[in-house]
Amino acid sequence: MDRLAKVDIKRFETSVRKYVKARQVFESEKLAFTKAAEIFFYLKEGENNHTFQISDDETVTVLKVQKTKISWNISKLRSILGNKLSRQVINKQYTIVNMPGLIAYLKECGVDPNKFKSFITVDESVNVKQLEQLEQLGKIDGAQLKGCYQVKLQDPYYSVRTGKP
């Protein structure tokens, strides 16, 4: 039985070595592909996909994907939209960080709003779909929002798909 265990261990370790080597080769090829794709799409000026035939019955499409992240200045957005519209597009999430303290305090009555707020944190986010809907309804103008957000381009990545011609 000991011999069988040694054979299994050797087979396993050999498999792991092959896997590690294949992964290293893959990472090296991926890096070379990414650099070539960056140069290619840079030279294509604004295009983000390229399709070509690799055999009689198969094509390859390389797609450049570059996502964006929008960071909102919520206080500026609130001041531009006013209270009524901002309540429709700004989501608030309240988190009680000290429930026993809050309960004890509320039992005392005579609730002071400032003291109550010290027990919670508020996370705010923008409901972009609601904001777009208000723009479509004509309640706000997209130009109003200038300066209320910052668009950050994330690093691009490249998607490769095969298919029939």
N, C-alpha and C positions, 0 to 999 in steps of 0.2 A: 504494500500500500504506500509506503514511503517513496518507492521508486515512481509510482504513478503521480504522486504529488509533485516530485521534482520535474517530471516530464511536463506536467501542466504548467508549472511555474515558468519553465524555460519557454514553452509555447506562448504563454501570456507575455513574457518579457520581450520575446522576439516580435510579437504583434505590436506591442507598445512602441518599440524602437522604429518599426516600419511606419507606424502612424505618426510619430514625432517627425521623422524625416519627411514624410509626405506633407505634413502640415507646414514645415519650413519651406519646402519647395513651393507649396501653394501661396504662402505669404509673400515669397519673393516674386512669383509670377503676378500676384495681385498688385503689388507695388509697381511693377513694370507696366502692367495694364493701366493702372490709375494715372501714372505719369503720361503715358501715351494718349490716353483719353483726354486729359487736361489740355495737352498741346493741341490735339485734333479739334476739340470743340472751341478752344480759344481762336484758332485759325478760321473756324466756320462762322465766327462772329454772330452770336445770337441764336444760332440753331441749337437745338437740344436733343436731336436724335439722328441716327444714321442707320439705314438698313442696307444690307448687301447679301448676296447669295453665296453660300459656302458649298453647295452641291446642287444637283439638278432638282432635288426635292426638299431643300431646306434653306431657309434664310435666317439671318441673325439681325436683331435690332438692338442697338446700344442706345440707351436713353440716359441723358444727364438729368439728374434730379437735384434740385437745390431748394430746400425748404426755407421758409422765413419764420421768424419768431417776432411777434408784435408785443412790445412792452408798453402798457398804458400808463399815462400820468393821470391817475384817477382824480386827484384834487383839481387839476386843470380841466379835465373833462366835466366834472361836476359843476365848476364855475361857469363853463360855457353853456352847458345844457340847462342849468337851473334845477331846482329840486324835483319838480314834477317829472321831467323827462329822465333825469339821472336815476330816479328810483326805478324806472323801467329797465334800465340797461346796466346798472351796477348791482351785482349780487353781493350780499353780505353774509358772512358765516360767522356766527358768534360761538366762541368756545369758552366754557366756564373752566377756569384753571384752579379754582379753590372752592369746590362744592360745599364742604363742611363750613367754611368761613361764610359763604353766601347764605346758607340756611340759617346759621346763627345770627347773622346780621338782619336778615329779613324778619326773624322772630322778634327782634327788638322793635320792629316797626319804625315809624318816622324815617322812611327810606330817603337817603340823600343820593340823588342821581350820580354825582361825581364819585361817591364812595362805591356805589353799585358798579360803575364802569371799571373800577380798579380790580374787580373780580373776573373780568372777561377780557378776551382779546377779540378783535374784529379783523377778519380777512376779507378783503374786497377784490372782486374780479369783474371784468366787463363781459356782458352777454352780447357777443358780437352779432349773433343772429338777430337779436332784438334790435340792436343798433342799426343793422342793415334794413330791417323791416321799417323802422321809423324813417329812415332815409327814403325808402321806396314810397312810403305814404306821404312824403313831403313835409313831415313834421320837423326834420332837421336837414341841413345841407351838409354834404360830405366835406365841403370846404371849411366849414366851422370846426371840424375836428383836427385841422392842421395844427401841429404842435402838441397834440394830446397823446401822441403815440410815437414810438420809435421802432422802425423795422430793422431787424438784424438778419443778414443772410447767414445761414448755417453753411458749413462746408458741404460741397456737392458730393454726391456719390453716383455711381454708374450702375445701371441695371442692364443685364444682358438676357435677351429672350430669343429663343429659337422658334421657328414656325414654318409653315408651308408657304411657298411663293404664291 
